Amino acid sequence: MAESEREYIREKSLEGQASARERGWHGGRPKVVDDDMADYARTLRANGVPVPQIASKLVITSGKNKGQRPSVAAVYRILAARTPRPTVRPDPAARQGFKINSLPL
């Protein structure tokens, strides 16, 4: 009984999320940092500016914290977030001559 009720709740929840997505609504917490702010922070860091000083130069432009400064931890997250690089898979033919214990003891 409880299992079928839980499944019904789950189905209705997924339907509601799909309906909201169609209307352009997105769930989750809104982004505080826009692309311009992230680019500016990366530029400052590339020029050798310490992260606490970068945090003091940035201002949140939207949301309930509008007008405040992001935390130093948020700036570290901004700097750590990079565009994903494509994965390069090693060529299996290049490994044919490799031996694990090839060094003399």
N, C-alpha and C positions, 0 to 999 in steps of 0.2 A: 504494500500500500504506500509506504513512505517513499519507496524507490520510484514508483510511477509518478507520484506527486513531484518529486525532485526533477524527474525527466521533463514533466510538463512545464515546470518553472524555467528550466534550462532552455527549452524550445522557445518559450515566449520571450525570454531575455534575448536570445539570438535573433529572433524576428524583430524585436525592438531596435537592436543595434543595427541590423541591416536597413531598417526603415530610416533610422537617423542618418546613416551613411548616405543613403540616396538623397536625403534633403540637404546634405552638406555639413552635417554636424559630426564632430569628431570627439571621441572620448579622451580622457586623460588630462593631465595637467597642462595648461598652456605654456608655450615656450617663453622664457624670459629674455633669452639672448637671440637677437636676430643675426643674419649673416653679416651685415655691416659691422656690428659690434665684435663678432668673432674675428673677422678679417683685421680689424683695427688692433685687437688684442694680440693676434699673431704677428702683426707688423711690429708692434712695440716690443714683443718678446724677441723677435729676430734682431732688433736693434740693441738688445742687451738690457732692456728695462726690467727691473725686478718685478715679480708677480704681485707683491702687495701694492706697488706703485701703479701697476696696470689696473688693479681692482679699484684704486682710488680715482682713476681717470674715467672709468666707465659709469654710465648711468642707465638704469632700467627704464625703458620707455613705455611699457604697458603693464597691465595687470594691477593687482592690489599693492605691489611694491614699487609702483611707478614713482620715479624721482629718487629712489634709493640706489645705493651702490651694491653690486653683487659681492658675495663673499669671496675671499681668497680661494677657498675650495672650489667655488663655481668657476673661477677663472682658470684654475688648474684643469677642470673638466673641459672647459672650452678649448684650452691649448692641447689637451690630449686627444680630443675628437678630431680625427683626420678623415679625409675621404678614403674609402676602402681601396686598397691597391689590388689589382688582379693577382690571383694566386698563380705562381709559376710552378708547374709540376716538373719534377726532375725527369730527365730523359733516362729511361731504363737501360738504354744501350751504353750510356756513359758509366754505369755502375758495374759493368761486366768484369772489368779487371780489378775491382776492389776486393781486397781480402781483409777480414777483420783482424786476424793475428799475423800480419805480415812482418812485424818487427821482430828481429832476433832478440832472444833473452840473454 
